[in-house]
Amino acid sequence: MKYLLDTDHISFLQQRRSLEFARLTARIQPFNPADFALSVVSFHEQVLGAHSFINRAQTNADLARGYALLLEILDGFAMAPVLPFDAKAIDVFDQLREQRVRVSTMDLRIAAIAISHKLVLLTRNVSDFSKVPGLVTEDWTA
């Protein structure tokens, strides 16, 4: 593995229809699929989004769409390695907290996973993630 996809890059791959999707898939194409991983934190973020959509559903059609979204998330994450928020990542996370790195908790967890596995984080959110010492980021949608 060389790269960890942030939730935003995962979302572009799931949507399959934007300029960002085209740019991202063009950049990914020459690589081996084994070079990429996802994080359990991104899975958590996406499931929370689907959960929120389901809870706000006002029609049966909305409810069905919410559950279809949840299945799409499950299918997508089943196709790639999903890295845990394990003891190594927790140690990095705690060190970053001690340094008072100012990014959201979920982003800090994703950063900790990337750092603990020595992976480059593919994200559009380079400005926030640039605050994390030791984290290497690239935006493959630009």
C-alpha positions as CSV (number, residue, x, y, z in Angstrom):
1,M,0.0,0.0,0.0
2,K,1.1,3.5,-0.8
3,Y,-2.0,5.6,-0.6
4,L,-4.9,6.2,1.8
5,L,-8.0,7.7,0.2
6,D,-9.8,10.4,2.3
7,T,-13.5,10.3,2.4
8,D,-13.8,13.1,-0.2
9,H,-11.9,11.0,-2.8
10,I,-13.9,7.9,-2.0
11,S,-17.1,10.0,-2.5
12,F,-16.0,11.0,-6.0
13,L,-15.3,7.4,-6.9
14,Q,-18.8,6.4,-5.7
15,Q,-20.5,9.2,-7.6
16,R,-18.9,8.3,-10.9
17,R,-19.9,11.4,-12.8
18,S,-17.9,14.5,-12.1
19,L,-14.8,16.1,-13.5
20,E,-13.1,15.2,-10.2
21,F,-14.0,11.6,-10.8
22,A,-12.5,11.7,-14.3
23,R,-9.3,13.2,-13.0
24,L,-9.1,10.8,-10.0
25,T,-9.6,7.7,-12.1
26,A,-7.1,8.8,-14.7
27,R,-4.5,9.2,-11.9
28,I,-5.4,5.9,-10.3
29,Q,-5.4,3.8,-13.5
30,P,-1.7,3.2,-13.9
31,F,-1.4,1.9,-10.3
32,N,-2.0,-1.5,-8.9
33,P,-5.3,-1.7,-6.8
34,A,-3.2,-3.0,-3.9
35,D,-1.5,0.4,-3.7
36,F,-4.7,1.9,-2.2
37,A,-6.5,1.5,1.1
38,L,-9.5,3.0,2.8
39,S,-10.0,3.8,6.5
40,V,-12.6,2.6,8.9
41,V,-13.0,6.3,9.8
42,S,-14.1,7.1,6.3
43,F,-16.5,4.2,6.5
44,H,-17.8,5.6,9.7
45,E,-18.2,9.1,8.2
46,Q,-20.1,7.7,5.2
47,V,-22.4,5.5,7.3
48,L,-23.2,8.5,9.5
49,G,-24.2,10.4,6.3
50,A,-26.5,7.5,5.1
51,H,-27.9,7.2,8.6
52,S,-28.7,10.9,8.7
53,F,-30.3,10.6,5.2
54,I,-32.4,7.7,6.4
55,N,-33.5,9.5,9.5
56,R,-34.6,12.6,7.5
57,A,-36.5,10.5,5.0
58,Q,-40.1,11.7,4.6
59,T,-41.2,9.4,1.9
60,N,-40.8,5.7,1.2
61,A,-38.8,6.6,-1.9
62,D,-36.4,8.6,0.2
63,L,-36.1,5.8,2.7
64,A,-35.4,3.3,-0.1
65,R,-32.7,5.7,-1.5
66,G,-31.1,5.9,2.0
67,Y,-30.9,2.2,2.3
68,A,-29.6,1.9,-1.2
69,L,-26.9,4.4,-0.3
70,L,-26.0,2.3,2.7
71,L,-25.6,-0.8,0.5
72,E,-23.5,1.1,-2.0
73,I,-21.2,2.2,0.9
74,L,-20.9,-1.4,2.1
75,D,-20.2,-2.7,-1.3
76,G,-17.6,-0.1,-2.0
77,F,-15.7,-0.7,1.2
78,A,-15.8,-4.4,0.6
79,M,-13.7,-4.0,-2.5
80,A,-10.6,-2.5,-0.9
81,P,-8.5,-3.0,2.2
82,V,-10.0,-1.0,5.1
83,L,-7.4,0.0,7.7
84,P,-8.3,0.0,11.4
85,F,-8.0,2.7,13.9
86,D,-5.7,0.5,15.9
87,A,-3.2,0.9,18.7
88,K,-0.6,2.3,16.4
89,A,-3.0,4.9,15.0
90,I,-4.3,5.7,18.4
91,D,-0.7,6.4,19.6
92,V,-0.2,8.8,16.7
93,F,-3.6,10.4,17.3
94,D,-2.7,11.0,21.0
95,Q,0.6,12.5,20.0
96,L,-1.1,14.9,17.6
97,R,-3.6,15.8,20.2
98,E,-0.8,16.6,22.6
99,Q,0.7,18.8,20.0
100,R,-2.7,20.6,19.8
101,V,-3.1,20.0,16.0
102,R,-6.2,21.9,15.1
103,V,-8.2,19.8,12.7
104,S,-11.5,17.9,13.2
105,T,-11.4,14.7,15.2
106,M,-12.4,12.5,12.3
107,D,-9.7,14.1,10.0
108,L,-7.2,13.7,12.8
109,R,-8.1,10.0,13.1
110,I,-7.7,9.5,9.3
111,A,-4.4,11.4,9.4
112,A,-3.2,9.1,12.3
113,I,-4.0,6.0,10.3
114,A,-2.1,7.4,7.2
115,I,0.9,8.3,9.4
116,S,1.0,5.0,11.3
117,H,1.0,3.1,8.0
118,K,3.4,5.6,6.2
119,L,0.9,6.3,3.5
120,V,0.2,9.4,1.4
121,L,-3.3,10.7,2.1
122,L,-5.2,11.5,-1.1
123,T,-7.6,14.4,-0.2
124,R,-9.0,17.6,-1.5
125,N,-8.7,19.0,2.0
126,V,-5.0,19.7,1.7
127,S,-5.3,23.0,3.6
128,D,-6.6,21.4,6.9
129,F,-4.5,18.3,6.6
130,S,-1.3,20.4,6.0
131,K,-1.6,21.3,9.7
132,V,-0.7,17.7,10.6
133,P,3.0,17.3,11.1
134,G,4.5,14.3,9.3
135,L,1.5,13.8,7.1
136,V,2.0,13.7,3.3
137,T,-1.0,14.7,1.2
138,E,-1.9,14.9,-2.5
139,D,-5.0,16.0,-4.3
140,W,-5.6,13.8,-7.3
141,T,-8.8,15.6,-8.3
142,A,-7.2,19.0,-9.1
